[in-house]
C-alpha cells in the first residue's frame, strides 16, 4: 500500500470519526429545541424553536448520508 493510499484511508477514518461524534450532537440539539417548543404554546418563539428542531433533523439526515459515502469509499480502498 502506497503512502497516498494510506493517507487517504487515515483521512477517511478521521472524517468518519468526526461524523459519528456529530450525529448524536445533532440529535441532542433537536431534542433541546423540541423541549423549548413545549415551553411556548404559540407565537414566534414556538415557531423559531420548531424550525430549529427541523433544521437539526435535516443536519442529522445529511450527516448520515455523508457517513454512508465515506464508509463506502473506505471499504473500496481497503
Secondary structure, DSSP 8 states (H G I E B T S, - for coil): --HHHHHHHHHHHHHHHHHHHHHHHHHHHHHHHHHHHHH-SSSHHHHHHHHHHHHHHHHHHHHHHHHHHHHHHHHHH-
